[in-house]
Each structure stands twice: as C-alpha cells, then as structure tokens.
Amino acid sequence: MHGTVGLIGAGGIANAHLPAWLDLGYDVVVFSAADDAEQLIGRHGGGRSVADLEALFDAADIVDICTPTHTHRELALAALEHSLPTVCEKPLTRTLEEAEDLVARFAEAGVPLFPAHVVRYFAEYEELWRAVTRGDVGRVGVQRHTRQGRSPQSGWYLDENHSGGVLLDLMIHDIDIARWIGGDVERVFARTNVVGGSQSTQAFLTHAGGAISVLTATWTTAPIEFRTQFEVAGSDGVLHGDSDERRTFRYQGRAEPGGDLLPAFSPLTSPYRAELGDFVHSIATGAAPRVTALDGLEAMRIADAVARSAASGLPVDLQPTMEEVSAA
C-alpha cells in the first residue's frame, strides 16, 4: 500500500516519522502552524509543504499527527471529518474524557485510529513480550519499569495543562508496556514529587491476573542521559533490560542457554518505521495492529487513575471495561 501521508507538525517526533514514511515509499505533505515545515523537509530530503490543513487533507490518504498533546483531539476529529485513517502520537489526547470520545467516534465511523506507542516496536521490548509469551519466566509476579531524562527546558512541555507533565509524556510508555506484558490493571497507587524544575512519578499497578508493576518516570534538571530499564520476574526466571548496557537484554532462568540474546535486528531498521508499517499493513489487510485504539485508550485510563491517586494520596480502583465485562 502506497499513497500520500499528511504529516501535521514539524517538531521533535516528526523527525522520526518523516524519514520512516519516506523509507516506506510514501509521498509526504507537511503542514506546521509553527511555519517550520520546510526546515523539516530540508533535514530529511523529502516531502513538500502545504499552506493549510485543508490542502493537507485534500492530498492525504493517511494523516499523521505529530503536534503538542493538547492539540491531538481537534486535529484527529478534523481528519475524521475527511474519513482519513489517522496515526496520532501518544498520548491520544490530553484527558481521558477526550480519549474516550475520540476512540468512540472513530469506531462508530469505521475509520482506523492508531496511537503511536512506539516502545512496543523497540527490539528489547518486543523480545520481552515474546519471552513472556513463550513462558520463559513462568507466571509473571513483578515488573519494574524505569524511564528518565532531562527536564524540558522550554516550550509547551512545561505547561502541564498542555503536556500532562512527566506522566503523559514519559510514563505513558511504560504504562502501555506494563499492561501489554501483565494484562489489564484493576488498582493503582501513585506518588508524584516536584522539586524545582524536576519531577518524578512512581506508580504501583495491580493487574487483574495478580502481577504487580512498579513504574518510575523522572524528568530532572541534573545532567543525566536518557535511560530506560526493565525487570520482569516470574516463577521460572527474570528478564532484564537496560538501555545503558552494551548488552541491553538479558535472561536468567530455566529456559535453554542463549535465551538472553535478541533476535537478528538491523540497527538501520527504525522502530518508528516498524510501527508505521504495522499500521498501514493493518489498513491494507484488516489485521489488528500491535497497538490498537483501545490500547491507547486503556493507557489513558490507567494514566488518569495514576494522576488521581497521586493527587489524593489514595489508591484508585479501575472499573472493568465493557470488553472485560463481556469476557467474564
């Protein structure tokens, strides 16, 4: 499947999405309200800018939203008015209520909506899921996921009403991964600490199957490198991942020796290319992508519970979704 992608936004993450689309063989038109589309195109040697959103929608077969979080809902609804399959950077929207409304509208219209939770497409996390699914660790008991980076220095990220802070910009990744590995979440307890320009949130998730996940996300003004870590422990083994290690994925347990090695993976294959390729494959074939709109909604539902727990200092119980009730 090839055609034209309408890329909205030319900042940060657009620098990962544009070259991925070009490598997949798509023509790309770019609109940016910040008037920086030409700079993005110049950096990556492909695409063309358009003057406004209507020109973008008229040209596009697929829309890709790479704009600040608080603009996602409005832009996605505009794409829906044109019945265009839509990729939306995480988180889907700024609030849970907006996400519920957006997912329901796309579903009612029968138009594909893809939340870009790219971490599921990173090799070490993909292999983590495969190893757990194979049973390498037995029954999962505890997960720990940590994600840290420098605090934003300027721009919309600093306005929590626009970005959702460290919770929606950083921890949302590990919320999605924890649920992908451990299943649906039924209770959340969380704390947030803010010191000057630094903020950190820690969340304890109780999964319906009995596993516990401990998530920590930190923005700090200290001069640190971006780093992610995970540890998944079960009855038969433990899986480790650390982006700061030369060997980023390790296994200790009862499975056959050699289970600690990642499958063949080319460093030239971008996880962003993999996620966008998965989405267009799902459009062409009708197969479910690795991340669905409901996955994006569930990540928002858990994040909302984390925010409420951190604000109240009390645990928050999540009500079962309609899918869970139907399966019971």
ZAKE-137677 format. One record per residue (C-alpha): residue in one letter; x, y, z. Coordinates in Angstrom, 2 decimals. Example, Ala and Ser with C-alpha at 12.3 -4.5 7.8 and 13.67 -1.06 7.14 Angstrom:
// residues 2
 code       X       Y       Z
    A   12.30   -4.50    7.80
    S   13.67   -1.06    7.14
END
This chain:
// residues 328
 code       X       Y       Z
    M    0.00    0.00    0.00
    H    1.44    3.36   -1.05
    G    0.00    6.82   -1.35
    T    0.32   10.18    0.37
    V    0.71   10.86    4.08
    G   -0.38   14.18    5.53
    L    2.07   14.91    8.36
    I    0.85   17.56   10.78
    G    3.60   19.16   12.84
    A    7.32   19.54   12.14
    G    8.91   19.47   15.59
    G   10.53   16.74   17.71
    I    8.89   13.45   16.82
    A    8.18   14.47   13.22
    N   11.92   13.99   12.67
    A   11.41   10.28   13.33
    H    8.15    9.91   11.42
    L    9.05   11.72    8.18
    P   12.10    9.58    7.27
    A   10.15    6.44    8.21
    W    7.31    7.33    5.84
    L    9.77    8.15    3.07
    D   11.56    4.84    3.59
    L    8.21    3.05    3.38
    G    7.73    4.58   -0.07
    Y    5.10    7.21    0.70
    D    4.81   10.73   -0.61
    V    4.50   13.12    2.32
    V    2.88   16.54    2.58
    V    3.63   18.55    5.71
    F    1.73   21.32    7.44
    S    3.03   23.09   10.52
    A    1.39   26.02   12.27
    A    4.87   26.97   13.51
    D    5.94   27.56    9.88
    D    8.88   25.14   10.14
    A    7.76   22.52    7.62
    E   10.42   23.50    5.08
    Q   13.19   23.04    7.66
    L   11.91   19.53    8.46
    I   11.75   18.63    4.77
    G   15.22   20.03    4.19
    R   16.71   17.95    7.00
    H   15.32   14.70    5.62
    G   15.41   15.32    1.88
    G   11.80   14.51    1.05
    G    8.24   15.72    1.25
    R    6.61   19.01    0.38
    S    4.89   21.64    2.49
    V    1.28   22.76    2.11
    A   -0.26   26.05    3.13
    D   -3.06   24.81    5.40
    L   -4.85   21.81    6.83
    E   -7.47   21.65    4.09
    A   -4.75   21.32    1.46
    L   -3.20   18.56    3.55
    F   -6.49   16.66    3.94
    D   -7.23   17.01    0.22
    A   -3.87   15.44   -0.68
    A   -3.63   12.75    2.00
    D   -4.60    9.10    2.14
    I   -3.37    8.83    5.75
    V   -2.94   11.52    8.41
    D   -0.10   11.51   10.95
    I   -0.45   13.89   13.92
    C    2.91   14.93   15.43
    T    1.82   18.03   17.34
    P    1.64   19.02   21.04
    T   -0.62   16.79   23.13
    H   -3.36   19.34   23.77
    T   -3.99   19.71   20.01
    H   -4.42   15.99   19.24
    R   -8.17   15.71   19.69
    E   -9.09   18.68   17.49
    L   -6.77   17.59   14.68
    A   -7.86   13.95   14.83
    L  -11.52   14.96   14.63
    A  -10.70   17.11   11.60
    A   -9.06   14.08    9.95
    L  -12.12   12.01   10.84
    E  -14.37   14.51    9.07
    H  -12.43   13.57    5.93
    S  -12.67    9.82    6.76
    L   -8.87    9.54    6.79
    P   -7.06    6.76    8.69
    T   -5.11    8.53   11.41
    V   -1.86    7.99   13.28
    C   -1.75   10.03   16.50
    E    1.33   10.43   18.63
    K    0.99    9.31   22.22
    P   -0.87   10.13   24.33
    L   -4.03   10.06   22.23
    T   -5.37   13.21   23.90
    R   -4.75   15.41   26.93
    T   -7.59   13.96   29.04
    L   -9.30   10.62   29.45
    E  -12.68   12.08   28.54
    E  -11.27   13.36   25.25
    A   -9.71    9.97   24.52
    E  -12.97    8.13   25.22
    D  -14.84   10.47   22.88
    L  -12.21   10.26   20.14
    V  -11.95    6.45   20.14
    A  -15.74    6.11   20.14
    R  -16.15    8.47   17.17
    F  -13.52    6.72   15.05
    A  -15.01    3.32   15.91
    E  -18.52    4.47   15.02
    A  -17.30    5.83   11.69
    G  -15.26    2.69   10.97
    V  -12.10    4.75   10.39
    P   -8.77    3.35   11.69
    L   -7.10    5.23   14.56
    F   -3.58    4.24   15.56
    P   -1.96    5.54   18.79
    A    1.81    5.70   18.24
    H    3.05    3.81   21.31
    V    6.38    3.13   19.65
    V    8.06    1.36   22.58
    R    6.22   -1.87   21.64
    Y    8.33   -1.82   18.45
    F   11.76   -1.46   20.11
    A   13.63   -4.75   19.79
    E   14.25   -5.33   23.50
    Y   10.59   -4.73   24.40
    E    9.37   -6.85   21.51
    E   11.61   -9.68   22.69
    L   10.45   -9.12   26.28
    W    6.87   -9.72   25.18
    R    7.85  -12.77   23.14
    A    9.84  -14.27   26.02
    V    6.98  -13.77   28.49
    T    4.52  -15.20   25.98
    R    6.75  -18.24   25.44
    G    6.72  -18.80   29.18
    D   10.43  -18.17   29.75
    V    9.78  -16.56   33.14
    G    6.78  -18.70   34.05
    R    3.98  -16.80   35.75
    V    4.83  -13.09   35.96
    G    4.90  -11.82   39.54
    V    6.56   -8.42   39.47
    Q    7.53   -5.91   36.79
    R    9.72   -2.84   37.25
    H    9.95   -0.21   34.54
    T   12.02    2.98   34.82
    R   12.31    5.85   32.35
    Q   14.33    9.01   32.97
    G   15.56   12.03   31.08
    R   16.40   15.72   31.28
    S   13.58   18.07   32.18
    P   12.26   20.10   29.23
    Q   13.91   23.48   29.13
    S   11.22   25.41   27.30
    G    8.05   25.20   25.26
    W    4.67   23.56   25.71
    Y    6.09   20.61   27.69
    L    6.50   22.94   30.69
    D    2.75   23.68   30.76
    E    1.14   20.66   32.42
    N   -2.27   21.71   31.10
    H   -0.85   21.19   27.61
    S    1.54   18.27   28.08
    G    0.30   16.34   31.10
    G    3.82   16.53   32.54
    V    6.10   13.57   33.11
    L    3.10   11.24   33.49
    L    1.64   11.67   30.00
    D    4.86   12.44   28.18
    L    7.14    9.77   29.70
    M    5.39    7.27   31.99
    I    2.60    6.65   29.45
    H    5.11    4.49   27.53
    D    5.69    2.14   30.45
    I    2.01    2.12   31.40
    D    1.33    0.67   27.96
    I    4.20   -1.82   28.21
    A    3.21   -2.95   31.72
    R   -0.32   -3.66   30.54
    W    0.97   -5.37   27.35
    I    3.07   -7.73   29.47
    G    0.94   -8.07   32.61
    G   -2.62   -7.68   31.36
    D   -5.38   -5.33   32.45
    V   -4.97   -3.21   35.57
    E   -7.50   -3.11   38.39
    R   -5.87   -0.87   41.03
    V   -3.36    2.00   41.04
    F   -1.44    3.76   43.80
    A    0.88    6.63   42.92
    R    3.04    9.46   44.21
    T    4.49   12.49   42.44
    N    7.38   14.61   43.71
    V    8.25   18.02   42.25
    V   11.45   19.81   43.24
    G   12.25   22.94   41.28
    G   12.32   22.02   37.60
    S   12.47   18.28   38.31
    Q    9.51   15.95   38.71
    S    9.16   12.23   39.29
    T    6.11    9.97   39.45
    Q    6.07    6.45   40.84
    A    3.06    4.19   40.29
    F    2.19    0.76   41.64
    L   -0.19   -1.16   39.38
    T   -2.10   -4.26   40.47
    H   -3.01   -6.36   37.44
    A   -6.20   -8.40   37.26
    G   -4.10  -11.58   36.95
    G   -2.27  -10.87   40.21
    A    1.02   -9.39   38.96
    I    2.37   -6.12   40.37
    S    4.08   -3.43   38.29
    V    6.23   -0.64   39.70
    L    6.74    2.25   37.30
    T    9.03    5.26   37.80
    A    9.28    8.20   35.39
    T   11.59   11.14   36.04
    W   12.36   14.47   34.47
    T   15.36   16.03   36.17
    T   17.46   19.16   35.80
    A   20.53   17.05   36.68
    P   22.89   16.41   33.73
    I   21.84   12.80   33.06
    E   21.46   10.79   29.87
    F   18.10    9.43   28.76
    R   17.78    5.90   30.13
    T   15.20    3.12   30.27
    Q   15.29   -0.05   32.38
    F   13.02   -3.01   32.99
    E   12.97   -6.16   35.06
    V   10.24   -8.78   34.77
    A   10.36  -11.54   37.37
    G    8.31  -14.69   37.35
    S    8.19  -18.20   38.77
    D   10.83  -19.55   36.35
    G   13.16  -16.67   35.55
    V   13.91  -12.99   35.28
    L   14.26  -10.74   32.24
    H   16.36   -7.59   32.40
    G   16.67   -4.63   30.06
    D   18.83   -1.52   30.38
    S   19.47    0.96   27.60
    D   22.71    1.95   29.32
    E   24.28   -1.51   28.98
    R   26.16   -2.81   25.95
    R   24.02   -5.94   26.08
    T   20.61   -4.37   26.52
    F   18.59   -7.56   27.10
    R   19.40  -10.45   29.48
    Y   17.64  -13.58   30.67
    Q   18.31  -15.59   33.84
    G   16.20  -18.65   34.47
    R   15.25  -22.17   33.45
    A   14.97  -21.71   29.69
    E   17.68  -23.00   27.36
    P   21.06  -21.18   27.43
    G   21.24  -18.46   24.85
    G   17.78  -17.15   25.63
    D   19.35  -13.85   26.62
    L   20.12  -12.81   23.04
    L   17.99  -10.57   20.90
    P   16.83  -11.90   17.53
    A   18.57  -10.65   14.39
    F   17.80   -6.91   14.24
    S   19.28   -4.36   11.90
    P   20.22   -1.05   13.55
    L   19.08    0.52   10.29
    T   15.51   -0.64   10.93
    S   13.82    2.10   12.89
    P   11.11    1.15   15.41
    Y    9.22    4.16   14.07
    R    9.31    2.60   10.62
    A    8.12   -0.67   12.14
    E    5.15    0.90   13.91
    L    4.03    2.94   10.88
    G    4.49   -0.09    8.62
    D    2.34   -2.13   11.00
    F   -0.41    0.46   10.81
    V   -0.51    0.63    7.02
    H   -0.43   -3.18    6.88
    S   -3.49   -3.24    9.13
    I   -5.29   -0.80    6.83
    A   -4.48   -2.91    3.78
    T   -5.33   -6.30    5.31
    G   -7.79   -5.61    8.11
    A   -5.47   -7.32   10.59
    A   -5.22   -5.71   14.01
    P   -2.03   -3.69   14.51
    R    0.19   -4.38   17.52
    V   -1.22   -1.26   19.17
    T   -4.94   -0.57   18.77
    A   -7.03    2.49   19.57
    L   -8.36    0.61   22.61
    D   -4.77    0.08   23.82
    G   -4.21    3.83   23.60
    L   -7.46    4.41   25.49
    E   -6.51    1.92   28.22
    A   -3.13    3.63   28.66
    M   -5.02    6.90   29.17
    R   -7.43    5.25   31.60
    I   -4.55    3.97   33.75
    A   -2.71    7.31   33.49
    D   -5.84    9.11   34.66
    A   -6.01    6.79   37.68
    V   -2.31    7.46   38.40
    A   -2.96   11.22   38.34
    R   -5.98   10.89   40.65
    S   -4.11    8.67   43.08
    A   -1.10   11.00   43.19
    A   -3.42   13.95   43.85
    S   -5.44   12.24   46.59
    G   -2.78   10.05   48.19
    L   -5.19    7.12   47.99
    P   -5.41    4.00   45.84
    V   -7.74    4.18   42.84
    D   -9.72    1.17   41.64
    L  -10.35    0.96   37.90
    Q  -13.76   -0.21   36.77
    P  -13.74   -3.12   34.31
    T  -14.06   -2.12   30.66
    M  -17.05   -3.31   28.65
    E  -14.72   -5.84   26.93
    E  -13.68   -7.27   30.29
    V  -17.29   -7.49   31.48
    S  -18.32   -9.26   28.27
    A  -15.48  -11.78   28.63
    A  -16.35  -12.58   32.26
END
